[in-house]
Amino acid sequence: MMDCVLPTRAARHGLLFTSEGRLNIKGKRYAEDQGPPDPACQCMVCRRYTRAYLRHLMQAGEALSATLNTIHNLAYYLGSWNACGRASTQKNELEVFRRAASLRRFYATEVPGTGCRAALTATANVTTALTKE
């Protein structure tokens, strides 16, 4: 997953990686969305452009769309690696980070105490499982 083509290939096809999971910017629901691509991201794309504008660029076939999407995706990957590096300096934190990141990509509600997102009702059990060992 951390190869050189995934962030750029996905960006060319309108797929953005965000703290909330994957976002297909081509979706019609983003046509008037004035929010940033990823509210938790501080890259120059998320600070300056809206989802609606990125969707417009994609729909119009503008090359700028692939460029901006790539900048965001690379910033997301860099941030993920930095977080992974910070987590690996603490005992058992790398495994907790890995599990939390996996859950966040596939689900939508937050698991208390982990910062990850997961659509599970028994969040206390999940949190315990993530931090156990």
DSSP file with accessible surface (Angstrom, degrees, kcal/mol):
  #  RESIDUE AA STRUCTURE BP1 BP2  ACC     N-H-->O    O-->H-N    N-H-->O    O-->H-N    TCO  KAPPA ALPHA  PHI   PSI    X-CA   Y-CA   Z-CA
    1    1 A M              0   0  125      0, 0.0     2,-0.2     0, 0.0     5,-0.1   0.000 360.0 360.0 360.0 -24.8    0.0    0.0    0.0
    2    2 A M        +     0   0   80      4,-0.1     2,-0.1     3,-0.0     0, 0.0  -0.181 360.0 129.3 -97.7  40.6    2.9    2.4    0.5
    3    3 A D  S    S-     0   0   86     -2,-0.2     3,-0.1     1,-0.1     0, 0.0  -0.378  71.6-105.3 -88.3 176.4    4.2    2.1   -3.0
    4    4 A C  S    S+     0   0  112      1,-0.2     4,-0.4     2,-0.1    -1,-0.1   0.687 110.5  47.0 -78.3 -17.6    5.0    5.0   -5.2
    5    5 A V  S  > S+     0   0   48      2,-0.1     4,-3.3     3,-0.1     5,-0.4   0.745  88.8  78.6 -99.7 -21.2    2.0    4.8   -7.6
    6    6 A L  H  > S+     0   0   51      1,-0.2     4,-2.5     2,-0.2     5,-0.3   0.931  96.1  43.9 -59.3 -50.9   -1.0    4.4   -5.3
    7    7 A P  H  > S+     0   0    4      0, 0.0     4,-1.6     0, 0.0    -1,-0.2   0.911 121.0  40.8 -62.4 -37.4   -1.4    8.1   -4.1
    8    8 A T  H  > S+     0   0   38     -4,-0.4     4,-2.2     2,-0.2    -2,-0.2   0.908 115.8  48.2 -78.5 -40.5   -0.9    9.4   -7.6
    9    9 A R  H  X S+     0   0  126     -4,-3.3     4,-1.1     2,-0.2    -3,-0.2   0.939 113.9  47.2 -64.2 -45.6   -2.9    6.8   -9.5
   10   10 A A  H ><>S+     0   0   10     -4,-2.5     5,-2.9    -5,-0.4     3,-0.6   0.915 110.7  53.4 -61.4 -41.3   -5.8    7.2   -7.1
   11   11 A A  H ><5S+     0   0    0     -4,-1.6     3,-1.7    -5,-0.3    -1,-0.2   0.899 103.5  55.6 -61.5 -42.1   -5.6   11.0   -7.4
   12   12 A R  H 3<5S+     0   0  130     -4,-2.2    -1,-0.2     1,-0.3    -2,-0.2   0.798 110.0  47.3 -61.1 -27.7   -5.8   10.9  -11.2
   13   13 A H  T <<5S-     0   0  110     -4,-1.1    -1,-0.3    -3,-0.6    -2,-0.2   0.287 124.2-101.7 -98.6   8.6   -9.1    8.9  -10.8
   14   14 A G  T < 5S+     0   0    0     -3,-1.7    11,-2.6     1,-0.3     2,-0.6   0.648  75.3 138.2  86.6  16.0  -10.6   11.3   -8.2
   15   15 A L  E   < -A   24   0A  48     -5,-2.9     2,-0.4     9,-0.2    -1,-0.3  -0.854  30.2-171.2-100.4 121.4   -9.9    9.2   -5.1
   16   16 A L  E     -A   23   0A   0      7,-3.3     7,-2.9    -2,-0.6     2,-0.5  -0.908  17.6-138.1-111.4 139.3   -8.7   11.1   -2.1
   17   17 A F  E     +A   22   0A  20     -2,-0.4     2,-0.3     5,-0.2     5,-0.2  -0.832  34.0 170.9 -93.9 128.5   -7.4    9.5    1.1
   18   18 A T  E >   -A   21   0A   4      3,-1.4     3,-1.8    -2,-0.5    20,-0.1  -0.857  51.0-103.0-133.2 169.9   -8.7   11.3    4.2
   19   19 A S  T 3  S+     0   0   29     -2,-0.3    98,-0.1     1,-0.3     3,-0.1   0.681 123.7  52.7 -65.8 -16.2   -8.8   10.9    8.0
   20   20 A E  T 3  S-     0   0   90      1,-0.4    -1,-0.3    96,-0.0     2,-0.2   0.307 124.7 -92.3-100.1   5.7  -12.4    9.9    7.5
   21   21 A G  E <  S-A   18   0A   9     -3,-1.8    -3,-1.4     2,-0.1    -1,-0.4  -0.679  71.7 -20.3 113.6-168.3  -11.7    7.2    4.9
   22   22 A R  E     -A   17   0A 157     83,-0.5     2,-0.4    -2,-0.2    -5,-0.2  -0.502  55.7-160.0 -79.0 145.2  -11.6    7.2    1.2
   23   23 A L  E     -A   16   0A   8     -7,-2.9    -7,-3.3    -2,-0.2     2,-1.0  -0.984  10.2-153.4-130.1 117.8  -13.4   10.0   -0.7
   24   24 A N  E >   -A   15   0A  76     -2,-0.4     3,-2.0    -9,-0.2    -9,-0.2  -0.805  10.1-164.9 -91.2 101.0  -14.4    9.7   -4.4
   25   25 A I  T 3  S+     0   0    0    -11,-2.6    -1,-0.2    -2,-1.0   -10,-0.1   0.661  79.1  73.0 -65.5 -14.6  -14.5   13.4   -5.3
   26   26 A K  T 3  S+     0   0   84    -12,-0.4    -1,-0.3   -13,-0.2   -11,-0.1   0.643  71.4 117.7 -75.1 -11.4  -16.4   12.6   -8.6
   27   27 A G  S X  S-     0   0   23     -3,-2.0     3,-1.8     1,-0.1     4,-0.2  -0.251  71.5-129.9 -61.8 141.3  -19.6   12.0   -6.5
   28   28 A K  G >  S+     0   0  174      1,-0.3     3,-2.1     2,-0.2     4,-0.3   0.799 102.0  72.0 -62.3 -28.0  -22.5   14.3   -7.2
   29   29 A R  G 3  S+     0   0  192      1,-0.3     3,-0.4     2,-0.1    -1,-0.3   0.695  93.3  56.7 -64.6 -14.8  -23.0   14.9   -3.5
   30   30 A Y  G X  S+     0   0   18     -3,-1.8     3,-0.8     1,-0.2    -1,-0.3   0.451  75.5 100.3 -94.3   1.4  -19.8   17.1   -3.6
   31   31 A A  T <  S+     0   0   41     -3,-2.1    -1,-0.2     1,-0.3    -2,-0.1   0.816 101.3  17.8 -57.8 -33.1  -21.1   19.4   -6.3
   32   32 A E  T 3  S+     0   0  171     -3,-0.4     2,-0.7    -4,-0.3    -1,-0.3   0.185  90.3 129.7-124.3  16.9  -22.0   22.1   -3.8
   33   33 A D    <   -     0   0   47     -3,-0.8    19,-2.2     1,-0.1    18,-0.3  -0.626  34.0-173.3 -78.7 112.9  -19.9   21.0   -0.8
   34   34 A Q        +     0   0  137     -2,-0.7    -1,-0.1    17,-0.2    -4,-0.0   0.363  50.2 106.1 -91.0   8.0  -17.9   24.0    0.5
   35   35 A G  S    S-     0   0   22      1,-0.1    16,-2.4    15,-0.1    17,-0.3  -0.379  79.5 -95.4 -83.0 163.1  -15.9   22.0    3.0
   36   36 A P        -     0   0   48      0, 0.0    14,-0.2     0, 0.0    10,-0.1  -0.362  36.2-108.9 -71.1 159.0  -12.3   21.0    2.7
   37   37 A P  S    S+     0   0    0      0, 0.0    13,-0.1     0, 0.0   -21,-0.1   0.906 110.7  13.6 -55.0 -42.4  -11.4   17.6    1.2
   38   38 A D    >   -     0   0    5      3,-0.1     3,-1.9     1,-0.1     8,-0.0  -0.908  67.4-159.6-137.5 107.6  -10.3   16.5    4.7
   39   39 A P  T 3  S+     0   0   70      0, 0.0    -1,-0.1     0, 0.0   -21,-0.0   0.775  94.8  52.4 -58.8 -24.8  -11.2   18.7    7.7
   40   40 A A  T 3  S+     0   0   70     -4,-0.1     2,-0.3     2,-0.0   -22,-0.0   0.531  93.5  91.6 -89.0  -4.0   -8.4   17.2    9.8
   41   41 A C    <   -     0   0   21     -3,-1.9    -3,-0.1     1,-0.1    35,-0.0  -0.678  53.0-166.8 -97.1 144.2   -5.7   17.8    7.1
   42   42 A Q        +     0   0  133     -2,-0.3    -1,-0.1    33,-0.1    -2,-0.0   0.120  43.5 130.1-113.7  20.1   -3.5   20.9    7.0
   43   43 A C  S  > S-     0   0   16      1,-0.1     4,-1.9    29,-0.1     5,-0.2  -0.259  74.5-105.0 -69.4 164.6   -2.1   20.5    3.5
   44   44 A M  H  > S+     0   0   54      1,-0.2     4,-1.4     2,-0.2     5,-0.2   0.826 119.7  55.2 -63.7 -27.3   -2.2   23.4    1.1
   45   45 A V  H  > S+     0   0    0      1,-0.2     4,-2.7     2,-0.2     3,-0.3   0.949 109.7  44.7 -70.6 -46.2   -5.1   21.8   -0.8
   46   46 A C  H  4 S+     0   0   10      1,-0.2    -2,-0.2     2,-0.2    -1,-0.2   0.799 114.5  50.2 -69.5 -27.4   -7.3   21.3    2.2
   47   47 A R  H  < S+     0   0  142     -4,-1.9    -1,-0.2     1,-0.1    -2,-0.2   0.780 123.8  26.9 -78.4 -26.5   -6.5   24.9    3.4
   48   48 A R  H  < S+     0   0  159     -4,-1.4     2,-0.3    -3,-0.3    -2,-0.2   0.702 111.8  55.4-111.0 -25.3   -7.3   26.5    0.0
   49   49 A Y     <  -     0   0   62     -4,-2.7     2,-0.2    -5,-0.2    -1,-0.1  -0.849  62.4-137.3-122.2 153.9   -9.8   24.5   -2.0
   50   50 A T     >  -     0   0   32     -2,-0.3     4,-2.3   -14,-0.2     5,-0.2  -0.593  28.6-114.0-100.2 164.6  -13.3   23.0   -1.5
   51   51 A R  H  > S+     0   0   30    -16,-2.4     4,-2.5   -18,-0.3     5,-0.2   0.884 118.1  56.3 -62.2 -37.8  -14.7   19.6   -2.4
   52   52 A A  H  > S+     0   0   12    -19,-2.2     4,-2.5   -17,-0.3    -1,-0.2   0.918 107.9  46.8 -62.0 -42.6  -17.0   21.4   -4.9
   53   53 A Y  H  > S+     0   0   89    -20,-0.3     4,-2.6     2,-0.2    -2,-0.2   0.928 112.3  49.2 -67.9 -42.5  -14.0   23.0   -6.6
   54   54 A L  H  X S+     0   0    0     -4,-2.3     4,-2.0     1,-0.2    -1,-0.2   0.897 112.2  49.3 -63.8 -37.5  -12.0   19.8   -6.8
   55   55 A R  H  X S+     0   0   46     -4,-2.5     4,-3.0   -25,-0.2     5,-0.2   0.928 109.1  52.5 -65.2 -43.4  -15.1   18.0   -8.2
   56   56 A H  H  X S+     0   0  110     -4,-2.5     4,-2.3     1,-0.2    -2,-0.2   0.928 109.3  49.2 -57.2 -46.9  -15.5   20.7  -10.8
   57   57 A L  H  X>S+     0   0    6     -4,-2.6     5,-2.2     2,-0.2     4,-0.5   0.905 112.8  48.0 -60.3 -41.8  -11.9   20.4  -11.9
   58   58 A M  H ><5S+     0   0   32     -4,-2.0     3,-1.1     1,-0.2    -2,-0.2   0.941 112.8  47.2 -64.8 -46.2  -12.3   16.6  -12.2
   59   59 A Q  H 3<5S+     0   0  105     -4,-3.0    -1,-0.2     1,-0.3    -2,-0.2   0.843 111.4  51.7 -65.5 -33.2  -15.6   16.8  -14.1
   60   60 A A  H 3<5S-     0   0   55     -4,-2.3    -1,-0.3    -5,-0.2    -2,-0.2   0.537 111.3-121.0 -81.4  -7.5  -14.1   19.4  -16.5
   61   61 A G  T <<5 +     0   0   65     -3,-1.1     2,-0.2    -4,-0.5    -3,-0.2   0.743  51.4 166.8  75.6  22.9  -11.1   17.2  -17.2
   62   62 A E    >>< -     0   0  107     -5,-2.2     3,-1.2    -6,-0.2     4,-0.6  -0.521  40.2-139.8 -73.9 136.7   -8.6   19.8  -15.9
   63   63 A A  H 3> S+     0   0   77      1,-0.3     4,-1.7    -2,-0.2     3,-0.4   0.796 100.3  71.1 -64.8 -27.2   -5.0   18.6  -15.3
   64   64 A L  H 3> S+     0   0   68      1,-0.2     4,-2.9     2,-0.2     5,-0.3   0.823  87.9  65.2 -59.0 -29.7   -5.0   20.7  -12.2
   65   65 A S  H <> S+     0   0    2     -3,-1.2     4,-2.6    -8,-0.2     5,-0.2   0.947 103.1  44.0 -58.4 -51.1   -7.4   18.2  -10.6
   66   66 A A  H  X S+     0   0   28     -4,-0.6     4,-2.2    -3,-0.4    -1,-0.2   0.891 114.1  51.9 -62.8 -37.9   -4.8   15.4  -10.7
   67   67 A T  H  X S+     0   0   77     -4,-1.7     4,-2.4     2,-0.2    -2,-0.2   0.952 113.1  42.1 -64.7 -50.1   -2.1   17.7   -9.4
   68   68 A L  H  X S+     0   0    4     -4,-2.9     4,-2.3     1,-0.2    -2,-0.2   0.914 115.2  50.2 -66.0 -41.0   -4.2   19.0   -6.4
   69   69 A N  H  X S+     0   0    0     -4,-2.6     4,-2.7    -5,-0.3    -1,-0.2   0.902 111.0  50.1 -63.6 -39.4   -5.5   15.5   -5.6
   70   70 A T  H  X S+     0   0   26     -4,-2.2     4,-2.8    -5,-0.2     5,-0.3   0.920 107.9  52.7 -65.0 -43.7   -1.9   14.1   -5.7
   71   71 A I  H  X S+     0   0   60     -4,-2.4     4,-2.1     1,-0.2    -2,-0.2   0.939 112.6  45.6 -57.9 -45.5   -0.6   16.8   -3.4
   72   72 A H  H  X S+     0   0    0     -4,-2.3     4,-2.6     2,-0.2    -2,-0.2   0.943 112.7  49.2 -63.7 -48.8   -3.3   16.0   -0.9
   73   73 A N  H  X S+     0   0    0     -4,-2.7     4,-2.5     1,-0.2    -2,-0.2   0.903 111.7  48.9 -60.6 -40.2   -2.8   12.2   -1.1
   74   74 A L  H  X S+     0   0   87     -4,-2.8     4,-2.6     2,-0.2    -1,-0.2   0.903 110.8  50.7 -66.8 -37.7    0.9   12.6   -0.7
   75   75 A A  H  X S+     0   0   33     -4,-2.1     4,-2.6    -5,-0.3    -2,-0.2   0.909 109.8  51.2 -64.5 -39.2    0.4   14.8    2.3
   76   76 A Y  H  X S+     0   0   24     -4,-2.6     4,-2.4     2,-0.2    -2,-0.2   0.938 111.6  46.6 -62.4 -46.4   -2.0   12.3    3.8
   77   77 A Y  H  X S+     0   0   17     -4,-2.5     4,-2.5     2,-0.2    -2,-0.2   0.911 112.0  50.4 -63.3 -42.5    0.6    9.5    3.3
   78   78 A L  H  X S+     0   0  109     -4,-2.6     4,-2.4     1,-0.2    -1,-0.2   0.931 111.2  49.0 -62.3 -43.0    3.4   11.6    4.8
   79   79 A G  H  X S+     0   0   35     -4,-2.6     4,-2.5     2,-0.2    -2,-0.2   0.896 110.1  51.7 -62.7 -39.3    1.2   12.4    7.8
   80   80 A S  H  X S+     0   0   13     -4,-2.4     4,-2.4     2,-0.2    -2,-0.2   0.922 110.7  47.7 -63.6 -43.4    0.3    8.7    8.2
   81   81 A W  H  X S+     0   0  134     -4,-2.5     4,-2.4     2,-0.2    -2,-0.2   0.896 111.1  51.1 -65.7 -38.9    4.0    7.7    8.2
   82   82 A N  H  X S+     0   0   84     -4,-2.4     4,-2.3     2,-0.2    -2,-0.2   0.929 111.5  47.4 -63.4 -43.5    4.9   10.5   10.7
   83   83 A A  H  X S+     0   0   23     -4,-2.5     4,-2.6     1,-0.2    -2,-0.2   0.898 111.1  52.1 -64.0 -38.8    2.1    9.2   13.0
   84   84 A C  H  X S+     0   0   27     -4,-2.4     4,-2.1     2,-0.2    -2,-0.2   0.915 109.1  50.1 -63.0 -42.4    3.4    5.7   12.6
   85   85 A G  H  X S+     0   0   36     -4,-2.4     4,-0.6     2,-0.2    -2,-0.2   0.916 111.5  47.7 -63.6 -41.7    6.9    6.8   13.5
   86   86 A R  H >< S+     0   0  157     -4,-2.3     3,-0.9     1,-0.2     4,-0.3   0.916 112.7  49.2 -64.9 -41.9    5.6    8.6   16.6
   87   87 A A  H >< S+     0   0   13     -4,-2.6     3,-1.4     1,-0.2     7,-0.4   0.852 103.4  60.6 -66.4 -33.6    3.6    5.5   17.6
   88   88 A S  H 3< S+     0   0   64     -4,-2.1    -1,-0.2     1,-0.3    -2,-0.2   0.665  92.1  67.4 -72.0 -13.3    6.5    3.1   17.1
   89   89 A T  T << S+     0   0  113     -3,-0.9     2,-0.3    -4,-0.6    -1,-0.3   0.614  94.4  68.2 -81.9 -10.0    8.5    4.9   19.8
   90   90 A Q  S X> S-     0   0  117     -3,-1.4     3,-1.5    -4,-0.3     4,-0.6  -0.838 100.7 -89.2-111.5 148.8    6.2    3.8   22.5
   91   91 A K  T 34 S-     0   0  179     -2,-0.3    -2,-0.1     1,-0.3    -1,-0.1  -0.298 105.1 -13.3 -57.9 125.8    5.7    0.3   23.8
   92   92 A N  T 3> S+     0   0   76     -4,-0.1     4,-1.5     1,-0.1    -1,-0.3   0.452 102.4 115.9  64.2  -0.3    2.9   -1.6   21.9
   93   93 A E  H <>  +     0   0   71     -3,-1.5     4,-2.8    -6,-0.3    -5,-0.2   0.813  65.7  61.2 -71.3 -28.2    1.8    1.7   20.3
   94   94 A L  H  X S+     0   0   77     -4,-0.6     4,-2.6    -7,-0.4    -1,-0.2   0.938 105.9  46.5 -64.3 -42.9    2.7    0.7   16.7
   95   95 A E  H  > S+     0   0   55      2,-0.2     4,-2.4     1,-0.2     5,-0.2   0.917 112.9  49.6 -65.7 -40.2    0.2   -2.3   16.9
   96   96 A V  H  X S+     0   0   21     -4,-1.5     4,-2.6     2,-0.2     5,-0.2   0.934 111.9  49.1 -62.5 -44.4   -2.5   -0.1   18.3
   97   97 A F  H  X S+     0   0   47     -4,-2.8     4,-2.7     2,-0.2     5,-0.2   0.934 110.6  50.3 -60.3 -45.7   -1.9    2.5   15.6
   98   98 A R  H  X S+     0   0  125     -4,-2.6     4,-2.1     1,-0.2    -2,-0.2   0.937 113.8  44.3 -61.0 -46.3   -2.0   -0.2   12.9
   99   99 A R  H  X S+     0   0   72     -4,-2.4     4,-2.4     1,-0.2    -1,-0.2   0.914 113.9  49.6 -65.5 -43.3   -5.3   -1.6   14.1
  100  100 A A  H  X S+     0   0    7     -4,-2.6     4,-2.6    -5,-0.2    17,-0.4   0.917 110.5  50.5 -63.1 -41.9   -6.8    1.9   14.6
  101  101 A A  H  X S+     0   0    7     -4,-2.7     4,-1.5    -5,-0.2    -1,-0.2   0.904 110.0  50.8 -64.0 -39.2   -5.8    3.0   11.1
  102  102 A S  H  X S+     0   0   52     -4,-2.1     4,-0.7    -5,-0.2    -2,-0.2   0.933 112.4  45.8 -64.3 -44.6   -7.4   -0.2    9.6
  103  103 A L  H >X S+     0   0   37     -4,-2.4     4,-1.6     1,-0.2     3,-1.0   0.917 108.6  56.5 -63.7 -42.0  -10.6    0.3   11.4
  104  104 A R  H 3< S+     0   0   42     -4,-2.6    -1,-0.2     1,-0.3    -2,-0.2   0.844 102.5  56.1 -61.0 -33.6  -10.7    4.0   10.5
  105  105 A R  H 3< S+     0   0   55     -4,-1.5   -83,-0.5     1,-0.2    -1,-0.3   0.771 116.7  33.1 -69.9 -25.9  -10.5    3.2    6.8
  106  106 A F  H << S+     0   0  136     -3,-1.0     2,-0.2    -4,-0.7    -2,-0.2   0.602 113.3  50.3-110.8 -12.2  -13.6    1.0    6.8
  107  107 A Y     <  -     0   0  108     -4,-1.6    10,-0.1    10,-0.5    11,-0.1  -0.737  59.2-143.0-128.0 177.3  -16.0    2.3    9.3
  108  108 A A        +     0   0   69     -2,-0.2     2,-0.3     2,-0.1    11,-0.1   0.587  66.4  73.4-123.9 -10.9  -17.7    5.6   10.3
  109  109 A T  S    S-     0   0   79      1,-0.0     9,-7.2     0, 0.0     2,-0.2  -0.850  78.8-106.0-110.0 150.9  -18.1    6.2   14.0
  110  110 A E  B     -B  117   0B 104     -2,-0.3     7,-0.3     7,-0.3    10,-0.1  -0.424  18.3-141.0 -78.0 139.3  -15.4    7.0   16.5
  111  111 A V    >>  -     0   0    0      5,-2.4     3,-1.7    -2,-0.2     4,-0.9  -0.880  33.5-116.6 -93.3 116.8  -14.1    4.5   19.0
  112  112 A P  T 34 S+     0   0   73      0, 0.0     4,-0.0     0, 0.0    15,-0.0  -0.234  92.7  16.3 -57.0 139.2  -13.5    6.4   22.2
  113  113 A G  T 34 S+     0   0   82      1,-0.1    -3,-0.0     2,-0.0     0, 0.0   0.382 117.1  67.2  85.1  -5.9   -9.9    6.6   23.4
  114  114 A T  T <4 S-     0   0   32     -3,-1.7     3,-0.1     2,-0.2    -1,-0.1   0.634  86.8-134.5-118.5 -22.7   -8.3    5.5   20.1
  115  115 A G     <  +     0   0   46     -4,-0.9     2,-0.2     1,-0.3    -5,-0.0   0.482  68.7 119.1  77.9  -0.4   -9.0    8.4   17.7
  116  116 A C        -     0   0    0     -5,-0.5    -5,-2.4    -4,-0.0     2,-0.5  -0.496  63.3-123.3 -93.1 170.4  -10.0    5.8   15.1
  117  117 A R  B     +B  110   0B  70    -17,-0.4   -10,-0.5    -7,-0.3    -7,-0.3  -0.943  36.9 157.2-117.3 131.1  -13.3    5.5   13.5
  118  118 A A        -     0   0    0     -9,-7.2     2,-1.6    -2,-0.5   -14,-0.1  -0.972  41.6-132.5-154.4 136.7  -15.4    2.3   13.6
  119  119 A A        +     0   0   54     -2,-0.3     2,-0.4   -16,-0.2    -9,-0.1  -0.573  62.3 127.8 -89.1  75.3  -19.1    1.5   13.2
  120  120 A L        -     0   0   65     -2,-1.6     3,-0.3   -11,-0.1    -2,-0.1  -0.989  51.6-154.4-132.4 140.4  -19.4   -0.7   16.3
  121  121 A T  S    S+     0   0  148     -2,-0.4     2,-1.6     1,-0.2     3,-0.3   0.847  91.9  62.1 -82.5 -33.0  -21.8   -0.6   19.1
  122  122 A A     >  +     0   0   45      1,-0.2     4,-1.6     2,-0.1     3,-0.4  -0.414  62.4 155.0 -90.1  65.2  -19.5   -2.3   21.7
  123  123 A T  H  >  +     0   0   39     -2,-1.6     4,-2.8    -3,-0.3     5,-0.2   0.838  66.2  60.3 -66.5 -30.1  -16.9    0.4   21.5
  124  124 A A  H  > S+     0   0   66     -3,-0.3     4,-2.4     1,-0.2    -1,-0.2   0.919 105.6  48.4 -63.6 -40.9  -15.5   -0.4   25.0
  125  125 A N  H  > S+     0   0  115     -3,-0.4     4,-2.3     2,-0.2    -1,-0.2   0.890 112.2  48.8 -65.5 -39.4  -14.7   -3.9   23.9
  126  126 A V  H  X S+     0   0   29     -4,-1.6     4,-2.5     2,-0.2    -2,-0.2   0.938 111.0  49.7 -65.3 -45.7  -13.0   -2.7   20.8
  127  127 A T  H  X S+     0   0   30     -4,-2.8     4,-1.8     1,-0.2    -2,-0.2   0.937 111.9  48.9 -59.8 -43.5  -10.9   -0.2   22.7
  128  128 A T  H  X S+     0   0   74     -4,-2.4     4,-1.2     1,-0.2    -1,-0.2   0.929 111.2  50.0 -61.7 -43.2   -9.9   -2.8   25.2
  129  129 A A  H  < S+     0   0   52     -4,-2.3    -1,-0.2     1,-0.2    -2,-0.2   0.874 109.8  51.2 -64.7 -36.2   -8.9   -5.2   22.4
  130  130 A L  H  < S+     0   0    9     -4,-2.5    -1,-0.2     1,-0.2    -2,-0.2   0.861 116.9  37.9 -69.9 -35.7   -6.8   -2.5   20.7
  131  131 A T  H  < S+     0   0   88     -4,-1.8    -1,-0.2    -5,-0.2    -2,-0.2   0.513  94.0 107.5 -96.5  -4.3   -4.9   -1.6   23.8
  132  132 A K     <        0   0  139     -4,-1.2    -3,-0.0    -5,-0.2    -4,-0.0  -0.382 360.0 360.0 -71.9 152.9   -4.5   -5.2   25.2
  133  133 A E              0   0  143     -2,-0.1    -3,-0.0     0, 0.0    -2,-0.0  -0.675 360.0 360.0 137.1 360.0   -1.2   -7.1   25.2
